[in-house]
Amino acid sequence: MTRSIQDTWNKFERWSHRYKKVCHKVIKEIIKYDSSDLDKGLFLQNSHEFHQDLGYYNSESELLTRISRKIDFLRGYLVDISFDGPEFMAQQSDFLTQQYPSRCDNSIGVWLEQSREGDIECGAYFGFQDFDVSFFCKSIKDVDLASMRNILPFDHIIVRRPKNQIWDKISVNNFVQQVNKDLEFDYTYTVEIHTHKNRPVRVFSMTFTWE
């Protein structure tokens, strides 16, 4: 069945309504029980908290704002990919269902971050103007990173494997190749890969220098 752009927007609106409802319930539980379960709160963490293994002892209103920010980012992303046609928009938005709190631990976690040093580049969608965001997916092939960079001009990518599994050299190389395949058609850049030497790699990051 051929899907239209409007079909995907309708799907997004249904998803965003349910996502806010589900996240609100989980946030109330985290606040109530003063939870520091890092896996349970992955959907809330910004890049700094994730990298430092920090908990989520923020106010309920601040955590709800994070959820709204993510929805705004994903709305801008959908606007951008819609220009590539309805089928591409539908395919590259299926990962939305992986954002639910209960699914994040079983997904690849990706944190995008813009450096606050030097010139600050504005994103193309005025509904989202911020420095970082996270999303979850089964494969990095499920998203269009070039379109995401149009919304958030990121300089860093931080990646976590499902279930916090260890990254081996092959899996890191495969991930980097997929990212380059996505970005190099639209951008010219150099990239540095950062891993912890002499200990298991559970998180690795990529730093981009754009030309």
C-alpha positions in Angstrom: 0.0 0.0 0.0 1.3 3.4 -1.0 1.7 5.7 2.0 1.2 9.4 1.8 3.0 12.2 3.7 -0.2 12.9 5.6 -0.4 9.2 6.7 3.0 9.6 8.3 2.1 12.9 10.0 -1.1 11.2 11.4 1.1 8.4 12.7 3.5 10.9 14.3 0.7 12.8 16.0 -0.8 9.5 17.4 2.7 8.5 18.5 3.6 11.9 20.2 0.3 11.9 22.1 0.9 8.4 23.5 4.6 9.0 24.0 4.0 12.0 26.2 1.4 10.1 28.2 3.7 7.1 28.8 6.7 9.2 29.6 4.7 11.3 32.1 3.7 8.1 33.9 7.3 6.8 34.1 8.6 10.3 35.2 6.1 10.3 38.1 7.5 6.9 39.2 11.1 8.1 39.0 10.3 11.2 41.0 8.2 9.3 43.5 10.8 6.6 44.2 13.8 8.8 43.7 15.0 6.3 41.2 18.6 6.1 40.0 18.0 3.1 37.7 20.1 4.3 34.8 18.6 1.9 32.3 15.0 2.8 33.2 15.7 6.5 32.7 17.7 6.4 29.5 15.0 8.1 27.6 15.5 11.2 29.9 19.2 11.6 29.9 21.0 14.4 28.1 24.5 13.7 26.7 26.4 15.0 29.8 24.3 12.9 32.2 24.7 9.8 30.1 28.4 10.1 29.7 28.9 10.7 33.4 26.4 8.0 34.5 24.4 10.6 36.4 20.8 10.0 37.7 17.6 11.9 37.1 16.9 13.9 40.3 15.5 16.8 38.3 12.1 18.4 38.8 9.1 16.8 37.2 8.4 19.9 35.1 12.1 19.9 33.8 11.9 16.3 32.8 8.6 16.8 31.0 10.2 19.7 29.1 12.9 17.3 27.9 10.2 15.1 26.4 8.6 18.1 24.7 12.0 19.1 23.3 12.5 15.6 21.9 9.1 15.7 20.2 9.9 19.1 18.7 13.2 17.8 17.4 11.5 14.8 15.8 8.8 17.0 14.3 11.5 19.1 12.7 13.2 15.9 11.5 10.0 14.7 9.8 9.6 18.1 8.1 13.0 17.7 6.6 12.7 14.1 5.4 9.3 14.8 4.0 11.0 16.6 1.1 12.4 13.2 0.0 8.9 11.8 -0.6 6.3 9.8 1.3 8.0 6.4 1.1 11.3 7.7 2.4 9.5 9.7 5.1 7.6 6.6 6.2 10.6 4.3 6.2 12.9 6.8 8.1 10.3 7.4 10.8 9.5 3.9 11.8 12.1 4.2 14.6 9.8 6.4 16.6 8.3 3.4 18.4 11.7 2.7 19.9 11.6 5.9 21.9 9.2 4.5 24.5 11.0 4.1 27.9 10.5 0.4 28.1 12.2 -0.1 24.7 15.3 2.1 25.1 17.5 -0.4 26.9 17.0 -2.9 24.1 17.9 -0.3 21.4 20.9 1.5 20.2 21.1 4.8 22.1 22.4 7.8 20.2 23.2 11.2 21.7 23.7 14.1 19.3 25.5 17.2 20.7 26.5 20.5 19.3 29.7 22.1 20.6 29.2 25.3 22.4 32.7 26.5 21.6 33.3 28.8 18.6 30.6 29.7 16.1 27.1 28.3 17.0 25.2 27.1 14.0 21.4 27.4 14.1 19.2 24.5 13.0 16.8 24.8 10.1 13.7 24.2 12.2 12.8 27.1 14.5 10.6 24.9 16.6 13.8 23.3 18.0 16.8 25.3 18.8 19.0 23.5 21.4 22.4 21.9 21.8 21.7 18.2 22.3 19.1 15.4 21.9 18.9 11.6 22.0 17.1 9.0 20.1 16.9 5.2 20.0 16.8 2.8 17.1 17.3 -0.8 16.1 19.9 0.2 13.5 21.5 3.6 12.6 20.2 2.8 9.1 16.7 3.4 10.4 17.3 7.2 10.6 18.6 9.9 8.2 21.5 11.6 10.1 22.0 14.2 7.4 18.4 15.4 8.0 18.9 15.3 11.7 22.0 17.5 11.4 19.8 20.0 9.5 17.7 20.3 12.7 20.5 20.0 15.2 24.0 20.9 13.7 25.8 18.3 15.9 29.5 18.0 16.3 29.5 14.9 18.5 27.8 11.5 18.5 27.8 9.3 21.6 26.6 5.7 21.1 25.4 3.0 23.5 24.8 -0.6 22.4 21.5 -2.4 23.3 21.6 -3.8 26.9 24.9 -1.8 27.3 26.8 -4.5 25.5 30.5 -4.1 24.8 31.5 -2.6 21.5 34.1 -4.7 19.7 36.3 -3.3 17.0 34.2 -4.8 14.2 31.0 -3.4 15.5 32.5 0.1 16.0 33.8 0.0 12.4 30.5 -1.1 11.0 28.7 1.7 12.9 31.1 4.3 11.7 30.9 3.1 8.1 27.1 3.4 8.2 27.3 6.9 9.7 29.8 8.0 7.0 27.6 6.4 4.2 24.7 8.6 5.5 26.6 11.9 5.9 29.3 12.0 3.3 26.9 12.6 0.4 25.7 15.9 2.0 28.7 17.0 4.0 32.5 17.2 3.9 34.2 16.5 7.2 36.8 14.7 9.2 35.9 12.5 12.1 37.7 11.2 15.2 36.7 8.1 17.0 37.0 8.0 20.8 37.1 4.8 22.8 38.5 3.9 26.2 41.8 2.1 25.8 42.7 -1.0 27.8 39.2 -1.6 29.1 35.8 -2.8 27.7 34.2 -0.2 25.4 30.5 0.2 26.4 30.3 3.7 24.9 32.2 5.3 22.1 31.9 8.7 20.5 32.6 10.5 17.2 33.8 14.1 16.9 33.2 15.8 13.6 35.1 18.8 12.1 32.9 20.1 9.3 34.3 21.9 6.3 
